[in-house]
Amino acid sequence: MLNDLFYGMRDINNEYTEVGVKANKTGKAIHMPVTRQCNIRVDVEGIEDKATLAIMFEESNDGVSFSEIGTFPIPDSAHGILLAKYKSYIRYQLIVGGTNPNMDVIIRF
């Protein structure tokens, strides 16, 4: 049900694509207005066999010093995340595991 909600997301203001992800990767600081709630949709191609993916979100007031909001496993190719966000900047870190991972990841806010 939650994935159905995120599948039809409207008002997507930010979309980031990471191609050929084989190891952990940290995204850049993204300026977003302060809101109490952040809807995120993560689409993954190549999450199969023994490849695993989790995504950690961090927030910051200044875009330099970040603190973790939470880490979420991504168990399937389309996954929705709802999290509380109180600061002006957010960034993500892709946490990759398994044997021979090679994924394309799209993150939509």
C-alpha positions as CSV (number, residue, x, y, z in Angstrom):
1,M,0.0,0.0,0.0
2,L,2.8,2.5,0.9
3,N,4.5,1.8,-2.4
4,D,1.3,2.5,-4.2
5,L,1.1,5.9,-2.5
6,F,4.7,6.8,-3.5
7,Y,4.3,5.3,-7.0
8,G,1.9,8.1,-8.0
9,M,3.9,10.9,-6.2
10,R,3.2,14.4,-7.6
11,D,5.2,17.5,-7.0
12,I,8.6,15.9,-7.3
13,N,11.1,18.7,-7.0
14,N,14.3,16.7,-6.8
15,E,15.4,13.7,-8.8
16,Y,18.9,12.2,-8.5
17,T,20.2,9.2,-10.6
18,E,23.2,7.2,-9.6
19,V,24.3,4.8,-12.5
20,G,26.4,1.7,-12.1
21,V,26.6,1.8,-8.3
22,K,29.0,-0.9,-7.1
23,A,30.2,0.6,-3.8
24,N,29.0,3.0,-1.1
25,K,28.3,6.5,-2.4
26,T,27.4,9.8,-0.7
27,G,25.2,12.3,-2.5
28,K,25.7,16.0,-2.5
29,A,23.9,18.4,-0.1
30,I,20.4,19.2,-1.3
31,H,18.8,22.4,-0.2
32,M,15.1,21.8,0.7
33,P,12.7,24.0,2.6
34,V,12.3,23.0,6.2
35,T,9.3,20.7,6.4
36,R,8.3,18.2,9.1
37,Q,7.8,15.4,6.6
38,C,9.7,14.2,3.5
39,N,8.3,11.7,1.0
40,I,11.0,9.8,-0.9
41,R,10.7,7.2,-3.6
42,V,13.7,5.0,-4.4
43,D,13.7,3.0,-7.7
44,V,16.5,0.5,-8.2
45,E,17.5,-1.6,-11.2
46,G,19.9,-4.4,-10.6
47,I,18.9,-5.3,-7.0
48,E,19.0,-9.0,-7.5
49,D,20.9,-12.1,-6.7
50,K,23.0,-11.3,-3.7
51,A,23.2,-7.5,-4.1
52,T,21.8,-5.5,-1.2
53,L,21.1,-1.8,-0.8
54,A,20.3,0.4,2.1
55,I,20.0,4.2,2.1
56,M,20.9,6.5,4.9
57,F,19.5,10.1,5.0
58,E,21.2,12.9,6.9
59,E,20.1,16.5,7.6
60,S,22.0,19.7,8.2
61,N,21.4,23.4,8.9
62,D,24.4,24.6,6.9
63,G,25.0,21.9,4.2
64,V,28.3,21.0,5.8
65,S,27.8,19.3,9.1
66,F,25.3,16.4,8.8
67,S,23.6,14.2,11.3
68,E,21.8,11.0,10.6
69,I,18.0,10.9,10.3
70,G,17.8,7.2,9.6
71,T,18.9,4.2,7.6
72,F,16.4,2.2,5.5
73,P,16.9,-1.1,3.8
74,I,15.7,-1.2,0.2
75,P,14.3,-4.7,-0.3
76,D,12.7,-4.3,-3.7
77,S,13.0,-2.4,-7.0
78,A,10.5,0.4,-6.0
79,H,10.3,1.5,-2.4
80,G,8.7,4.5,-0.6
81,I,10.2,6.1,2.5
82,L,8.5,8.7,4.7
83,L,10.7,10.5,7.2
84,A,10.7,13.5,9.5
85,K,13.0,16.3,8.5
86,Y,13.6,19.5,10.5
87,K,16.7,21.2,8.8
88,S,17.3,23.0,5.5
89,Y,19.6,20.4,3.8
90,I,19.4,16.7,3.3
91,R,21.8,14.2,1.7
92,Y,21.7,10.5,1.1
93,Q,24.3,7.7,1.3
94,L,23.9,4.5,-0.6
95,I,25.1,1.5,1.3
96,V,25.9,-1.3,-1.0
97,G,26.6,-5.0,-0.1
98,G,26.5,-8.4,-1.5
99,T,28.4,-10.1,-4.4
100,N,29.1,-8.2,-7.5
101,P,26.5,-5.4,-7.1
102,N,25.9,-3.1,-10.0
103,M,22.8,-1.0,-9.6
104,D,21.1,2.0,-11.1
105,V,19.3,4.1,-8.4
106,I,16.8,6.9,-8.8
107,I,15.9,8.9,-5.7
108,R,12.9,11.2,-6.0
109,F,11.9,13.8,-3.3
